[in-house]
Amino acid sequence: MHRNFDYLIILAEICTGSNLLERKLGVFVDFKNFGEAFNPSYIEPPKIRHIMNVQLQERIQNPMLLLENFKQQSDTITGFRYFHDHGLRVLSPCLLDPHYSKIILTRSPVES
């Protein structure tokens, strides 16, 4: 099956609906979301110490290793949520890669 993209990054902040979107996308069998995979404090969910055989310390030292592992998953679309304080070293490669679909979530300050 041809797809327009292979990976997904959800660019979000707190209270923008990223948790809800992640849960809704989770119903698709060909989509695997890794939450806040590049959160500097932990690997999502907090009690898990690795994603796709990449440990937290490995990800901190070389976040591109985890990003490359996402790309190796040819049978699924992999994705993660990215907040402003998450691993800056992965942001540019994701934004510049045409195989990454970008979803940008915002909220209205007036409605907040």
C-alpha positions in Angstrom: 0.0 0.0 0.0 1.3 3.5 -0.9 1.3 6.1 1.8 2.0 9.8 1.6 4.0 9.6 4.8 5.6 7.0 7.0 5.9 8.7 10.4 4.0 11.2 12.4 5.0 13.9 14.8 2.4 15.7 16.9 3.7 19.2 17.7 1.8 20.2 20.8 1.8 21.9 24.2 -0.1 21.2 27.4 -3.9 21.4 27.1 -3.9 21.2 23.3 -5.7 17.8 23.1 -2.6 15.7 22.3 -3.6 13.0 24.8 -7.0 12.7 23.2 -5.6 12.7 19.7 -3.1 10.0 20.7 -5.8 7.8 22.1 -8.0 8.3 19.0 -5.1 7.4 16.7 -4.4 4.3 18.8 -7.5 2.5 17.4 -5.8 2.1 14.0 -3.9 -1.2 13.9 -1.3 0.1 11.5 -0.3 3.1 13.7 2.0 2.9 16.7 2.4 6.0 18.9 5.3 6.3 21.3 3.9 9.2 23.4 6.5 11.7 24.6 9.4 9.6 23.2 11.8 12.5 23.4 10.8 14.0 26.8 14.1 14.8 28.5 13.0 13.4 31.8 11.7 10.0 30.8 10.6 7.7 28.0 6.8 7.5 27.8 5.1 6.1 29.8 7.2 7.1 32.8 7.7 3.6 34.2 9.0 2.3 30.9 12.8 2.6 30.5 13.1 1.9 26.8 11.4 2.2 23.5 12.2 -0.1 20.6 15.3 -1.4 22.5 16.7 2.1 23.0 17.3 2.9 26.7 16.7 6.3 28.2 20.5 7.0 28.5 21.1 5.9 24.9 18.3 8.3 23.8 19.7 11.1 25.8 23.2 10.6 24.3 22.0 10.0 20.7 18.3 10.8 20.1 18.8 10.1 16.4 19.2 6.4 17.2 15.5 6.2 18.4 14.4 8.4 15.4 16.1 5.9 13.0 14.4 3.0 14.8 11.1 4.6 14.1 11.9 4.7 10.4 12.7 0.9 10.4 9.1 0.0 11.1 7.8 -0.5 7.6 4.6 -2.3 8.6 3.3 0.5 10.7 3.2 4.3 10.9 5.1 5.3 14.0 4.5 8.6 15.8 5.2 10.6 18.9 4.2 13.8 20.6 6.7 16.7 20.7 6.6 19.6 23.1 8.8 22.7 23.1 11.1 21.3 25.8 11.7 17.9 24.2 15.0 16.9 22.6 15.7 19.7 20.2 18.2 17.6 18.2 15.3 15.7 16.6 13.1 18.6 15.7 14.8 19.8 12.6 15.3 16.3 11.1 11.6 15.7 11.6 10.5 19.0 10.2 12.7 18.7 7.1 11.8 15.0 6.4 9.0 14.8 3.8 8.1 11.3 5.1 7.1 12.8 8.5 3.5 14.0 8.7 3.2 17.0 11.0 0.2 17.7 13.1 0.3 21.0 14.9 -2.0 21.4 17.9 -2.6 24.9 19.4 -5.0 26.4 21.8 -6.6 29.8 22.0 -5.3 32.0 24.8 -8.6 33.8 24.9 -10.5 30.5 25.5 -8.0 29.4 28.1 
